[in-house]
């Protein structure tokens, strides 16, 4: 099938200016041509023409921090212990939500290790989803990290692979890679909030083992001590990074260590305060703690942005409280943290592609895949436009 998306505006996060009167010709789900309206090549008689006027065309979005098998919500941690069959049903629902919202790439950074009822293999469930969904346009493209690698006592039993020391961490990294993980996810928040769960040397050995297999390493870190260990050990990216400082972000920029932001989790928690009676969200003291953590996390993102760190947007859906179709919320939060709207859009498109190492992710170019979204409004002046999805190719 050939489709012409005719006479829309265009924004891809590469700059602050919106292009107008742009048309894109798609053939067999690839971009055959893109350029000014009125200069289209001759069209085949059966070409479908979509009137894109009044819309902005953006590349398919990249959610750089997702948990495909988990539903999110106020009880997100408990839901991780549901039976595998239920977790896979959740993943199918999440895939539908993502596509409808224009989210075409998912970087899964943690799923439960269990026997997959679909293929009988015991490994992180997201790895089986990645393999079964590959090549099907109804599903997102997936890069999967396997399961969380933690220090014993950091997460509830059953959610992660928990180890006691550096030797155990190294063995777990190798096991994840043997399972087929695309990247390795280290959990650098430990049982003691003020102490990193592994030493720099232990994490560096794990990073070397992964890099030796051409795999990347990312590190969950909501505290400064864990972030320092991850950066000093040479991880490829930090997840969350809620407590960074200027020295650390300068080092991240120098070493090309990316930050995957998940600011919207705080907005989600704040929304729960008015709808649930759960004390950790609704009590005045809890609300104050959430607001303080939100402000500190915004400050960290601002430090990273000014230092020149690559920032990619993640919703943390499933492993946090957001849902699978809410990446636009993170884009809004990045603007609130001081990024220009085009920079926030880039975080949810092309920067995600850079993080994945995929030149086709989050961009549109002749010869590349036609993963595009039509939204109402201008995301370069109003990031909430990304909520108003009209059509996804």
QUIBELZI-V632628 format. One record per pair of residues at least 4 apart in sequence whose ideal C-beta (glycine too) atoms are under 6 Angstrom apart, sorted by the first residue. I is the first residue (numbers start at 1). GAP is how many residues later the second one is. Records with the same first field share a line. If there is no record, write none. Layout:
# QUIBELZI-V632628
I = GAP ; GAP
This chain:
# QUIBELZI-V632628
2 = 25 ; 42 ; 45
3 = 23 ; 45
4 = 21 ; 43 ; 45
5 = 19 ; 45 ; 47
6 = 17 ; 43 ; 46
7 = 14 ; 30 ; 45 ; 46
8 = 14 ; 44 ; 47 ; 49
9 = 9 ; 11 ; 47
10 = 9 ; 12 ; 47
11 = 7 ; 45 ; 47 ; 368 ; 369
12 = 47
13 = 329 ; 332 ; 333 ; 336 ; 337
16 = 326
18 = 360 ; 362
21 = 15 ; 16
23 = 14 ; 17
24 = 10
25 = 7 ; 8
26 = 344
27 = 5
29 = 341
30 = 340
31 = 333 ; 335 ; 337 ; 339
33 = 8
35 = 4
43 = 4
52 = 322
55 = 319 ; 335
56 = 319 ; 322
57 = 315 ; 317
58 = 315
59 = 290 ; 303 ; 304 ; 305
60 = 44 ; 311
61 = 41 ; 42 ; 266 ; 287
62 = 43 ; 290 ; 299 ; 300
63 = 40 ; 43 ; 252 ; 264
64 = 43 ; 196 ; 248 ; 250 ; 288 ; 291
65 = 44 ; 174 ; 195 ; 197 ; 249 ; 251
66 = 40 ; 42 ; 251
67 = 43 ; 251 ; 252
68 = 23 ; 26 ; 40 ; 58 ; 61
69 = 18 ; 21 ; 22 ; 42 ; 56
70 = 9 ; 10 ; 248 ; 249
71 = 8 ; 19
72 = 4 ; 245 ; 246 ; 249 ; 250 ; 251
74 = 198 ; 202 ; 204
75 = 4
76 = 245
80 = 32 ; 79
81 = 77
82 = 4 ; 5
84 = 30 ; 33
85 = 32
87 = 38
91 = 38
94 = 230
95 = 44
97 = 227 ; 228
98 = 5 ; 42 ; 226
101 = 224 ; 288
102 = 271 ; 287 ; 290
103 = 224
104 = 36 ; 267
105 = 35 ; 36 ; 256
106 = 34 ; 36
107 = 36
108 = 18 ; 36
109 = 36 ; 76
110 = 37 ; 38 ; 75 ; 209
111 = 13 ; 14 ; 15
112 = 13
113 = 11 ; 34
115 = 7
116 = 5 ; 9 ; 12
118 = 10
119 = 9
123 = 4 ; 56
124 = 22 ; 23
126 = 18
127 = 17 ; 53
129 = 4
130 = 12 ; 14
133 = 6
143 = 39 ; 213
144 = 38
145 = 36 ; 38 ; 40
146 = 30 ; 33 ; 35
147 = 13 ; 14
148 = 12 ; 37 ; 39
149 = 12 ; 23 ; 37
150 = 4 ; 5 ; 10 ; 12 ; 37
151 = 39 ; 46
152 = 10 ; 12
153 = 38
154 = 33 ; 36 ; 37
155 = 4 ; 5
161 = 11
163 = 5 ; 6 ; 9
164 = 4
166 = 36
169 = 33 ; 37
170 = 35 ; 36 ; 39
173 = 11 ; 33 ; 36 ; 37
176 = 5 ; 8
177 = 4 ; 36 ; 38
183 = 32 ; 33
184 = 26 ; 33
185 = 33
186 = 33
187 = 33
188 = 8 ; 31 ; 33 ; 38 ; 41 ; 42
189 = 33 ; 34 ; 37
190 = 7
196 = 29 ; 30 ; 33
198 = 4 ; 5
200 = 4 ; 29 ; 32 ; 33
203 = 26 ; 30
204 = 29
207 = 10 ; 26 ; 27 ; 28
210 = 5 ; 7
216 = 20
217 = 18 ; 19
218 = 19 ; 21
219 = 11 ; 16 ; 19
220 = 19
221 = 5 ; 6 ; 9 ; 17
222 = 18 ; 20
223 = 20
224 = 19
227 = 11 ; 14 ; 17
228 = 4
229 = 4
230 = 5 ; 8
231 = 17 ; 20 ; 21 ; 26
237 = 21 ; 23
238 = 21
239 = 21
240 = 22
241 = 18 ; 59
242 = 55 ; 58
244 = 4 ; 5 ; 56 ; 59
246 = 57
249 = 54 ; 55 ; 58 ; 60
250 = 57
252 = 5 ; 57
253 = 54 ; 55 ; 56
258 = 52 ; 54 ; 97
259 = 45 ; 50 ; 52
260 = 52 ; 54
261 = 40 ; 50 ; 52
262 = 52 ; 54
263 = 34 ; 70
264 = 58 ; 65 ; 66 ; 69
265 = 51 ; 55 ; 56
266 = 24 ; 28
268 = 53 ; 54
269 = 12 ; 21
272 = 4 ; 9
273 = 8 ; 9 ; 14
276 = 5
277 = 5
279 = 4
280 = 6
281 = 5
298 = 39
301 = 36
302 = 35 ; 36
304 = 5 ; 7
305 = 34
310 = 41
311 = 36
312 = 35 ; 39 ; 40 ; 43
313 = 17 ; 34 ; 35
315 = 7 ; 11 ; 12 ; 15
316 = 4
317 = 5 ; 6 ; 7
322 = 4
327 = 21
328 = 58 ; 59
331 = 13 ; 17 ; 52 ; 55
332 = 51
334 = 5 ; 10 ; 13
335 = 4 ; 6 ; 9 ; 48
339 = 4 ; 5
341 = 39 ; 42
342 = 38
344 = 39
345 = 34
346 = 4 ; 5
347 = 4
349 = 13
350 = 12 ; 13
352 = 10
353 = 5 ; 8 ; 9
356 = 5
360 = 8 ; 9
364 = 8
370 = 23
372 = 21
373 = 19
374 = 16 ; 17
375 = 10 ; 11 ; 13 ; 14
376 = 12 ; 14
377 = 5 ; 8 ; 11
378 = 4
379 = 4 ; 6 ; 7
